[in-house]
Amino acid sequence: MVSTRQTIEISKPQHPVNDSYRAVEREEVLEVAFRDFVQMALTAGWNEPEVALTLADIADDYVMALAGRVAEK
């Protein structure tokens, strides 16, 4: 496997956790990074359905792992 490590910039939050705008900010920031990531995968030669389904699987695994950690507390 050849890696050409590209960097995706994700800015840190500008609003505190209890600020209602933080959710909007989070979505805006992560959406840009997500689009960049998907474009990188497509440019590398993966097709769009492969990328979409794999990212959905990875996200599902992450949410399940997070739920398990929360349940342990």
Stockholm file with secondary structure:
# STOCKHOLM 1.0

chainA/1-73         MVSTRQTIEISKPQHPVNDSYRAVEREEVLEVAFRDFVQMALTAGWNEPEVALTLADIADDYVMALAGRVAEK
#=GR chainA/1-73 SS CCCCCCCCCCCCCSSCTTCTHHHHHHHHHHHHHHHHHHHHHHHHTCCHHHHHHHHHHHHHHHHHHHHHHHHHC
#=GC SS_cons        CCCCCCCCCCCCCSSCTTCTHHHHHHHHHHHHHHHHHHHHHHHHTCCHHHHHHHHHHHHHHHHHHHHHHHHHC
//
